[in-house]
Amino acid sequence: MKSSERIINEMAQGLLSLEEGVKWFTSLEEADKKEVLREIGRYAMQAHITTQDGREGVAKSGVKPTMTPAVLIVREPILDRMATIINLPAAEYAKAFRVLISTFSVADTRRRETECRGACTHEWHNLE
């Protein structure tokens, strides 16, 4: 498992705080930040995120609901909106990260509690 994958999944599972994750993310080079946003987007799609997850994610993210990534994550079609968030200007990356990781956390938690409950063999769900 690569380090970004581990950090993203630790954040999704509450093993690493949002603020610790943001500190890590903001220390990355711009190109690496963009790749991390793409990575979270892929994981979120695998977790079958919904606009309801987006609403809950925005509430957890610390980003104002009127900011661009927060507005986009609660609109359909969600996959198109995710691509738009990932392609926002670099000045929006930190807000996009907060919204995407928080939304992924909501969706992934639901998935761990339903589909993976009791018999999960996903390496990324067994970090503890």
C-alpha positions in Angstrom: 0.0 0.0 0.0 1.5 3.4 -1.0 1.8 6.1 1.7 -1.0 8.3 0.2 -3.4 5.4 0.1 -2.7 4.6 3.8 -3.1 8.2 4.9 -6.3 8.6 3.0 -7.8 5.4 4.5 -6.5 6.3 8.0 -8.4 9.6 7.7 -11.5 7.8 6.4 -11.5 5.5 9.4 -10.8 8.3 11.9 -7.3 6.9 12.7 -5.8 10.2 11.5 -7.6 13.5 12.1 -8.7 15.8 9.4 -6.3 18.5 10.6 -3.4 16.1 10.5 -4.4 15.0 7.0 -4.7 18.6 5.8 -1.3 19.4 7.2 0.1 16.4 5.2 -1.8 17.5 2.1 -0.7 21.1 2.2 2.9 20.0 2.5 2.8 18.3 -0.9 3.9 19.8 -4.3 1.0 21.1 -6.4 1.2 18.1 -8.9 1.1 15.7 -6.0 -1.9 17.4 -4.5 -3.7 17.0 -7.8 -2.9 13.3 -7.8 -4.1 12.9 -4.2 -7.4 14.6 -5.2 -7.7 12.1 -8.1 -6.9 9.2 -5.8 -9.6 10.2 -3.3 -12.0 10.6 -6.2 -11.4 7.1 -7.3 -11.8 5.7 -3.8 -15.0 7.7 -3.3 -16.4 6.3 -6.6 -15.5 2.7 -5.4 -17.4 3.5 -2.2 -20.4 4.5 -4.3 -20.7 8.0 -2.9 -24.1 9.8 -3.0 -25.1 13.4 -2.8 -26.3 12.6 0.8 -22.8 11.5 1.6 -21.7 14.8 0.1 -24.0 16.8 2.4 -22.7 14.9 5.5 -19.1 15.3 4.2 -19.5 19.0 3.8 -20.8 19.3 7.4 -17.7 17.4 8.6 -15.2 19.2 6.4 -15.1 22.6 7.9 -15.7 24.1 4.5 -18.5 26.7 4.2 -21.4 25.1 2.3 -21.2 28.1 -0.2 -17.7 27.3 -1.3 -17.3 25.8 -4.8 -16.3 22.2 -3.8 -19.1 22.1 -1.2 -21.7 23.3 -3.7 -20.5 20.8 -6.3 -20.4 17.6 -4.1 -24.1 17.8 -3.3 -25.3 17.9 -6.9 -26.1 15.3 -9.4 -24.6 13.7 -11.4 -22.1 13.1 -8.6 -19.4 11.6 -10.8 -19.3 14.6 -13.1 -19.2 16.9 -10.1 -16.3 14.9 -8.6 -14.3 15.5 -11.8 -15.1 19.2 -11.7 -13.9 19.4 -8.1 -10.6 17.5 -8.9 -10.0 20.0 -11.8 -10.6 23.2 -9.7 -7.7 25.7 -9.7 -4.8 25.1 -7.3 -6.1 27.8 -5.0 -9.1 25.5 -4.3 -7.1 22.3 -3.6 -7.2 22.6 0.2 -11.0 23.1 0.3 -11.4 20.4 -2.3 -9.3 18.0 -0.2 -11.4 18.7 2.9 -14.7 18.1 1.1 -13.5 15.0 -0.8 -11.9 13.3 2.1 -14.8 14.0 4.4 -17.3 12.8 1.9 -15.2 9.7 1.2 -15.1 9.0 4.9 -18.9 9.1 5.1 -19.3 6.7 2.1 -16.5 4.4 3.2 -17.9 4.2 6.8 -21.3 3.2 5.4 -19.6 0.5 3.2 -17.6 -0.9 6.1 -20.7 -1.1 8.2 -22.8 -2.8 5.5 -21.0 -4.7 2.8 -17.8 -5.4 4.7 -19.2 -6.0 8.2 -17.6 -8.9 10.0 -15.8 -10.5 7.0 -13.9 -7.8 5.3 -10.6 -8.8 3.6 -9.9 -5.4 2.1 -6.4 -4.5 3.1 -7.4 -0.8 3.4 -10.2 -1.6 5.8 -8.0 -3.5 8.2 -5.4 -0.8 9.1 -5.5 -1.2 12.9 
